[in-house]
Amino acid sequence: MPHDTTLIGTIVAGLGVAFLMGALAHRLKISPIAGYLLAGILVGPFTPGFVADTGLAMQLAEIGVILLMFGVGLHFSLKDLLSVRKIAVPGAIAQIAVATALGMMLGLWLDWSIEGSAVFGLALSVASTVVLLRALQARDMVETEKGRIAVGWLIVEDLVMVLALVLLPAMFGDRGDEGATAGLLQSAAIVLIKVVGFGAFMFLIARRILPWVLHWVAHSGSRELFRLAVLAIALGVAFGAAVIFDVSFALGAFFAGMILGETQLSRRAAEETLPLRDAFAVLFFVSVGMLFNPEVLTEQPGPVVATVAIIVVGKSLAAYALVRAFGHPNQTALTISVSLAQIGEFSFILAGLGVGLKVLPETGRDLILAGSMLSILFNPILFTLAVKRIRSDEPAAEQPEGAAAETPEPCNAGVVLIGYGRVGSHIGGMICGRGEGLTVIEDQKDMAAAAEAAGATVIVGDATKESILRQAGLDAASTLLIAIPEGVEAGAIVRRARAINPKLVIVARAHSDEEVSDLVRRGADHVVMAERETASRMAERAMLTRA
C-alpha cells in the first residue's frame, strides 16, 4: 500500500489479538489482563509473525494512562487526597527506600555497579498506575478509605519518580564534570520549583478556567463538542504539565480530573471518556507484553525469581508493616500491600534512562521487564486471595461515606432498583413517595447518597456481580427494575438475576429492538423501550387534542 500503516497496524494488531486472548482468559475464568499481556508477547519482536511497532505502542499506552488518571481524578477530591497525606507521604517514601535497598542488594550480588544497582532498585519500587487502579475499580474500592490511601500512595511514588527522572541525567550524564554536585543541587531546586509552580497554577488559575469552559460547552447542547472538550482538557493539561513543568503525564491528568471532579458535570465527563479509557488501558498491557523477551526466563531463572520476589514479597511486606505501624486495620494493610505488589510504566522509563546513561546494564532492563510481566500476571490472583482473607477477618467490609455498609447479610426488600440516574431517580422517587420499601444498587457515590436521602436502602457496588445482587436480597425480592441505559450490562444482570431467583419479575429498559430481543432472551419479563413509549404518549396526546 502507498500509505504508511505502522500506526494503524499497531492499533489493529494490539486490540485484535488482545480481544482474542482476553476472551480466552475470560473463558478460562482468569484475569483478562493475562490475555492482554500474552497478546503483547504474540505481536512483539521476540516471537515469530507480525511485529507491531513497540515505540508507537508505548505512546498509545501513555494515552491510556492519561485518560485513566483523569478518570480517577474526577472521583478523587482534594479533601480525599489531603485526608491520607499522613500515611501516604511517609509510607510511600519508606516503602521506596526498602524496595530500592533490596534491589541494590540483588544488583550488587550480580556484580553491577552501585549506581546501576540503585537505578535497578528504584525501578522496582514504583507500582503501575494502570494495574493498581484497574484492581481497585474492579472491586469498587477507589472511593473507600483503602482506595484513597492506595491512590495517594501512588501519587507520592509518581512525584518521587518525576524527581528521579530529572536528577539521574544530572548525576550520571557527565560524571567527569567537577561541578556535578552544584548541577545536581540546581536541578533539584528547579524540579521543586516546577512542581510547586504546577500545583499553584492548577489550583489558582486552572481551577477557575477549566470548569467554566466545561460548563460553557455543556450549555451549547452539543454532546460531540462536550466529549471533545473533556478529551482536550485531559490530554492538553497532561501534555502541558509534562512539557512546561516537567511532571508526569499521569500526574497532570490526575490534577485536571480532580479539578473538574468538583463540578456538577464530573459524572458526565467520566462517562464520556470511559470507552477510550478502556481501549487505551488494554493497549498499555499489550505494550508491556511486547517488551518482554521470554528467553530471560530460561537464561537467568535465579535473578528473575529474585526480582519477582522483591516486587511481590519484599515491597508488599514493607507496605503492610508500614500501614500497620500507622495504626490502620489488617484489611487496609492487606489492600495496600497487594495493590503495590507490581511494577509498570515508570519502571520501564527508569530502566530505559538507566541503560541510555550506561549506568544500568541491559540485563537489568530485561529483569525489570520480566518482573513487571510476572508481577502484573500474579497481581489479580493475589488481590483475590487478599479479598477472601479480608472478608473472613472483617465480615463488615468498608464502604464509601453516605452509603449503606457492605455486609454479607442480604437486604429484605420486595423491589430492587438498579441505577439511580435520570430514569432511576424518578422511579425511586415514586416508589419511596408511596412509602414502599426499595433497595437501590448504585456504583456512584453522589447517586447513592441521593437514593439514601429519598428513603431507599442503598447498596454501593457493581450490579453485574452476583455477590452484589445477593446482598440486595434478590433471592427473596418480588420485582427487579433495571434502569441503567447500558444494554450489555443490563443483559448480564438479567441473566444472573434469573439464575438467582427464577420467580423474579424483571423489568428493564432498552434503546433498540436488538436490545429488547436480547433482554427478553436472557430472561426479562418486560422491556420498556424509551422511543416506543415516547411515540405512544405523543400519539395519545395528538389524538386527545383532535378529539
Secondary structure, DSSP 4 states (H G I P E B T S, - for coil): --S--HHHHHHHHHHHHHHHHHHHHHHTTS-HHHHHHHHHHHHSTTSSS----HHHHHHHHHHHHHHHHHHHHHT--HHHHHHTHHHHHHHHHHHHHHHHHHHHHHHHHTT--HHHHHHHHHHTSS--HHHHHHHHHHTT-TTSHHHHHHHHHHHHHHHHHHHHHHHHHHHHTTTT-TTHHHHHHHHHHHHHHHHHHHHHHIIIIIHHHHHHHHHHHHHTT-HHHHHHHHHHHHHHHHHHHHHHH---HHHHHHHHHHHHTTSTTHHHHHHHHHHHHHHHHHHHHHHHHHH--THHHHH-HHHHHHHHHIIIIIHHHHHHHHHHHTT--HHHHHHHHHHTS---HHHHHHHHHHHHTT-S-HHHHHHHHHHHHHHHHHHHHHHHHHHHHHHHH-SS----TTSPPP-SSPP--SEEEE--SHHHHHHHHHHHHTT---EEEES-HHHHHHHHHTT-EEEES-TTSHHHHHHTTTTT-SEEEE--S-HHHHHHHHHHHHHH-TT-EEEEEESSHHHHHHHHHHT-SEEEEHHHHHHHHHHHHHHHHH-
